[in-house]
Amino acid sequence: MAGKLYVVSTPIGNLKDVTLRAIEVLRSVDAIVCEDTRHAKKFLQHYGIDKPLISYFEGNEIRRAPHIIQMLREGKNLALISDAGTPTISDPGYRVIRMAREEGLEVIPIPGPSAITTALSASGLPTDRFIFEGFLPRKEGRRRRRLEELAGFEGSIVLYESPHRIEKTLKEMLEIMGDRRVFIGREMTKVHEEYIFGWLSEVIQGIKPKGEFVIVVSKEKRI
């Protein structure tokens, strides 16, 4: 009998933000597929979970996926986790899930934390329609073209950004999209979490280029 692949959401910061079901599944599986084994060990040790870890990240996913599928064929139950939040959202994982589904293997999601929904829920911006962009292209020309395309979207836009590009990205957004309502979550659920709400032209002034950022931009423009 083939094994099951559980797609398990883990905390985005605060280790208490994990479901009872997620802990139950992680304790029950034969092995855990993870991005960074060192990062995963810290989380798992916090809950007394000691399981074999299988490294699975962007650089090795094509090579490692067939091995994971073979383990499932052999009847092993596996859990897939990312470094933080819900797996496969701007993270590796969809390839092995697709392979499993194409072979008729069972894939079971274990829902939980997500930086996207965490930011949207506290943003104070419209959430009836939104688009998740992930990280913008690194090359300036491609990035600016993508911002020009996003400027026409009739809803809220959710982006991830790193500390060394946050100021530049906000300035480009202001230049290309105009002065819009924006919500920024920095280090969400962590010790130094910070939430900023205002107009793009205002929040640029006091942004701290430290930590991980989620940006929510509304279609509302300042007149």
NORLINFEN-V485542 format. One record per residue. N is the residue number from 1. SS is DSSP state (@ for helix, = for strand, . for the rest). OMEGA is omega in radians with two decimals (NA if undefined). Layout:
N&SS&OMEGA + N&SS&OMEGA
//
This chain:
1&.&-3.10 + 2&.&3.10 + 3&.&-3.13 + 4&=&3.06 + 5&=&3.13 + 6&=&3.09 + 7&=&-2.90 + 8&=&3.07 + 9&.&3.13 + 10&=&-3.07 + 11&.&3.04 + 12&.&3.13 + 13&.&-3.13 + 14&.&-3.06 + 15&.&3.11 + 16&.&-3.10 + 17&.&3.10 + 18&.&-3.08 + 19&.&3.08 + 20&@&3.14 + 21&@&3.12 + 22&@&3.12 + 23&@&3.13 + 24&@&-3.13 + 25&@&-3.13 + 26&@&3.11 + 27&@&-3.02 + 28&@&-3.03 + 29&.&3.14 + 30&.&3.12 + 31&=&-3.12 + 32&=&3.10 + 33&=&-3.02 + 34&=&3.12 + 35&.&-3.08 + 36&.&-3.07 + 37&@&3.14 + 38&@&3.12 + 39&@&-3.12 + 40&@&-3.11 + 41&@&-3.13 + 42&@&3.13 + 43&@&-3.08 + 44&@&3.12 + 45&@&3.11 + 46&@&-3.13 + 47&.&3.07 + 48&.&-3.12 + 49&.&-3.13 + 50&.&-3.10 + 51&.&3.03 + 52&=&-3.12 + 53&=&3.11 + 54&=&-3.13 + 55&=&-3.11 + 56&.&-3.10 + 57&.&-3.02 + 58&.&-3.08 + 59&.&-3.09 + 60&.&-2.99 + 61&@&-3.14 + 62&@&-3.14 + 63&@&-3.03 + 64&@&-3.06 + 65&@&3.14 + 66&@&3.11 + 67&@&3.13 + 68&@&3.11 + 69&@&3.12 + 70&@&3.09 + 71&@&3.10 + 72&@&3.11 + 73&@&-3.11 + 74&.&3.07 + 75&.&3.12 + 76&.&3.00 + 77&.&-3.07 + 78&=&3.03 + 79&=&3.06 + 80&=&3.09 + 81&.&3.02 + 82&.&3.12 + 83&.&-3.13 + 84&.&3.04 + 85&=&-3.08 + 86&.&-3.12 + 87&.&3.07 + 88&.&3.10 + 89&.&-3.00 + 90&.&3.12 + 91&.&3.10 + 92&.&3.08 + 93&.&-3.03 + 94&@&-3.11 + 95&@&-3.13 + 96&@&3.08 + 97&@&3.12 + 98&@&3.12 + 99&@&3.14 + 100&@&-3.13 + 101&@&3.12 + 102&@&3.11 + 103&.&3.12 + 104&.&3.10 + 105&.&-3.06 + 106&=&3.08 + 107&=&-3.04 + 108&=&3.10 + 109&=&3.04 + 110&=&-2.99 + 111&.&-3.14 + 112&.&-3.04 + 113&.&3.04 + 114&.&-3.14 + 115&@&-3.12 + 116&@&-3.08 + 117&@&3.09 + 118&@&3.14 + 119&@&-3.13 + 120&@&-3.05 + 121&@&-3.09 + 122&@&-3.00 + 123&@&-3.02 + 124&.&3.11 + 125&.&-3.10 + 126&.&-3.13 + 127&.&-3.12 + 128&.&3.08 + 129&.&3.13 + 130&=&3.09 + 131&=&3.10 + 132&=&-3.08 + 133&=&-3.06 + 134&=&3.10 + 135&=&3.07 + 136&.&3.08 + 137&.&-3.12 + 138&.&-3.13 + 139&.&-3.00 + 140&@&-3.11 + 141&@&3.14 + 142&@&-3.12 + 143&@&-3.13 + 144&@&3.10 + 145&@&-3.14 + 146&@&3.09 + 147&@&3.09 + 148&@&3.10 + 149&@&-3.12 + 150&@&-3.10 + 151&.&-3.12 + 152&.&-3.12 + 153&.&-3.10 + 154&.&3.12 + 155&.&3.12 + 156&=&-3.11 + 157&=&-3.14 + 158&=&-3.10 + 159&=&2.92 + 160&=&3.06 + 161&=&-3.14 + 162&.&-3.09 + 163&.&-3.08 + 164&.&3.09 + 165&.&-3.01 + 166&@&-3.11 + 167&@&3.14 + 168&@&-3.13 + 169&@&3.14 + 170&@&3.12 + 171&@&3.11 + 172&@&3.10 + 173&@&3.12 + 174&@&-3.12 + 175&@&-3.02 + 176&@&-3.05 + 177&@&-3.04 + 178&.&-3.09 + 179&.&-3.05 + 180&=&3.00 + 181&=&-3.10 + 182&=&3.03 + 183&=&3.14 + 184&=&3.04 + 185&=&3.14 + 186&=&3.14 + 187&.&-3.05 + 188&.&3.13 + 189&.&3.14 + 190&.&-3.06 + 191&.&-3.07 + 192&.&-3.12 + 193&.&-3.13 + 194&=&-3.14 + 195&=&-3.06 + 196&=&-3.14 + 197&=&3.10 + 198&=&3.06 + 199&=&-3.13 + 200&@&-3.10 + 201&@&-3.12 + 202&@&-3.02 + 203&@&3.12 + 204&@&-3.05 + 205&@&-3.02 + 206&@&-3.09 + 207&.&3.09 + 208&.&-3.09 + 209&.&3.12 + 210&.&3.06 + 211&.&-3.11 + 212&.&-3.02 + 213&=&2.91 + 214&=&-3.10 + 215&=&3.02 + 216&=&-3.12 + 217&=&3.14 + 218&=&3.09 + 219&=&-3.11 + 220&=&-3.13 + 221&=&3.08 + 222&.&-3.13 + 223&.&NA
//
